[in-house]
Amino acid sequence: MRNDSNLNNIIVFEKVGKIYEPQGDVALKNVSFSVSKGEFACIIGPSGCGKSTILKIISGLDKESSGDIIIPKNISMVFQNGALFPWLTAYENVALGARVKQQDKYEIDFICQKYIKMMKLSEFADKYPRELSGGQRQRVGIARALAVDPDVLLLDEPFSALDAKITEELHQDILSMWQQTQKTIVMVSHSIEEAAALADKIILMKTGLIQKEFKINLSRPRHEQAPSFQELVNQIRREFFK
């Protein structure tokens, strides 16, 4: 760890490497990037390029082999399948997050109701995961992650198993949540269009390296048929397939 001169950067990777022993598999090579407080960053790239390794290091689930990092202490992660406890209702799953901060039962209820409403789950609060659709389970996972009031919210391909209609709805809900909470978000995605629709910054990776960063200046809401959006997607696609 080190101190960073840019106090607005909440995440900093500087020449970070990751080698998995004993095979010696190299997951990251000399990776450097930063994410500002309140920024929505998206990491894209082909399978096996190191995207999820970066999320694991940020979350504390893994540790870098070399280099320096700055990360805040309070981080939440949302996984691809929601990772809910099947014996708990949607409300009880969200309450688990709130209880981490050891609030009393009234504060816990206030927090649960706040994020259940924000993620459009009010009528499903008493349902168990098996009674929820894939999109609803992801909404519960996001609400639970928000309940700990994280400094950074990590999203690991949260929409990859959902159909196009539900994905589009969740895109809009994620953006609404982000604008309401002003959380820093780092998301991993395979989709160039998804990254361009959501992010302030796109980090393109290949074989453990950052190939290029794109700062997105398009206003929101972004329309995929707009010439400026298509131009951006084509620019990223050219780099992706180099």
N, C-alpha and C positions, 0 to 999 in steps of 0.2 A: 504494500500500500504506500501511497505517497500523497502529498498535498498538490492540488492543481491550481494553477494561477487563474483559470476561468471559473469563478465561483458559481456561474450559472450552469455548469456541467454537473449533472447528477450521476452520470456514468461515464467513466473514462477507461478505455483499454489502450495501453501503450506497449507495443511490440510483444504482444501476448502470444505464447505458444502453448500447445497442449499435445503431449505424447502419451498414448495409452500403453502401459507396460503390462506383461513382459514382451508382447509382440513387437512393440516399437512403432505402432500405428500412429501416424501424424495426423491429428485432427485440425489443428490450427498452426499457422506459420506467420509469426511477426505481424499479428493483427492489431491495428490501431484505429480507433474511432472514438467519438464521444456522443453523448445524448444530453441535450439541455433539459432543464427542469420544465415540465409541461409539454414537452415535445412528443409527437407521435412518430416513432421510428419503426420501419419495417425492414426485416432482413430477408432477402430472397436469394434463391440459387437452387441448383439441382440437388437431388438427394445425395447425402454423404459429403456435402461441401463444408460442413461445420456449423451450420445455422443453429441446430439444437444444442451443440456443445457450448456455444456462446450463451444461450439461455440458461443452461445448467450452471455455468460459472457465475453468471449474474445472480441466480437464485441461491447459490451456495450448495447445490446438489453435486457440484464437481469443483475441482480446483485447478487453476492454471499451472503449467509446468515451468513457465518462464514469463518474464515481463512484469508490468505493473498494472494494477487495476484500482479504480475507485468505484465503490458501490455503496448505496445507503443500506442501513440495517433492516428497514421495514419493506419487504418485497413480497408480493403475492404472485402466484402463477396459476394460470388456467390451462389445463391440459386438453388434448384433442377430444376426449370422451367425457369431459366434465369431472370424472373421478369422484362421483358422489358416493356417500354411504347409503347402500340400498335399504337399510333398516330404519333410516331417518326420513321424515318428510322434507319437502323443499324448505319449509321454514326452519326446521331443526338443522338441516345442513348449513343454511346461512348463519344460524345462531352459533354454530361451532366457531366460525370466524370471529364473531363479536365476542365470544367468551375468551378468546386468546388475550384480549386486552383487559379482562377481569372487571368489566363493568357490572353494575348491579342489574337485576332482572328488568327493571324499567328502562335502563339505558340500552340493554340488549334488545328489548322489544322495539324500541324506537329505531335503532340501527337496522334491525331486520325489516321492519315495515318500510323504512326509507328505501332500501336497496331492492326489496321485492317489488315495490311499486315502480321504481326507476327502470327495472328490467321487465316490467309488464307481466308480473307473475302473481298478482294479488288473488286471482281466482283459482290459482293452483298451489297456494301455500301449504295446504294440507294433503297434497298428493305425494305419493312415494315415487322415487325415480322410475320404477317400472310402469307407472301410470302416465308418465310424461313422454312427449315426443323428444327426438334428438335435439331440436332447437331449444325446447324448454329446459332440458337438462343442462345445456350449455349456458342458458341464462341464469340458472341456479348457481352454476360454477362461478360465473362472473360476479353475481351478487355476493356469494360467500367470500370471494377474493377481495371485494371492495369493503366488506364488513370489518376488516382489520385496519382500514384506513391506510393503505400502503403508500409509500413514497413512489414506488414503481410497480406497475401492473404488467406482468409478462403473459403473453398469449402465444401458445405453441400450436400453430395451425388450428385454431379453434373452430373453423368452418369447413374443414376438409371432408367431413363425413356427411355434410348436409346438402340438400338439394338447392337448386339455384334460387328459388323463390324465398326459402327460409334464410339462405345466406344473404340475399339482398336486404331482407328485413333486419337481420342482425347487424349488417353493416351500418344501417341508419341508426339503430339503437346504440351501437358502440360509439358512433360519432356523437350522438346526443349525450351519452353518459360522459364521454371525455370532455365535451364542452361544459357540462354542468360541474364536474368534479375537478377539472384541470389537472388530472393525473398525468404523470409521465407514463407512456405506454411503449413497450417494445414487443413487436409481434413478428413471428416467423410465418412465412407464407411461401407456397410454390407459385402463386398466381401473380403475374405482373400487373394485370388489370386490377386485382384486389388491392395490391400495394399502392398503385397509382390513385385509386379511389379514396384511400383512407389516410395515407401517411403524409407527414411534413418532410420526411427524409427517408430515402430508400438506400439501403446498403446491399450492394450486389456482391455475392461471394462465389468463388470457384476454388475447389480443391484446397480448402483451408486458408485461402487468401481473400482479402477484400479487393475485388477487381475495380470497383468504382462506387462512388457515392453520388446520389442525385438529390439535390435540394428542390422540393416541390413548391412552387409559388402559385399554383392554380387556386382560385377562390373556391369556397364550398357553398352549396353542394356542387359536386363535380358530375358532369354528364358525359357518359362514355361515348356518346355520338358526337360530342363537340370536337372540332378540328384540333384544338389545343390539347385535349386529352389524348386523342389518337396520335398526335405528334409525339407526345411524351412517351406513350406506350411503345411506339415504334423505335424511339431513341433507346429506351431501356432494352427492348428486344434485340436490337443490333448488338449491344454490348453483351447481352446474355448468351447469344449464340456465336460469339467470336471464337 
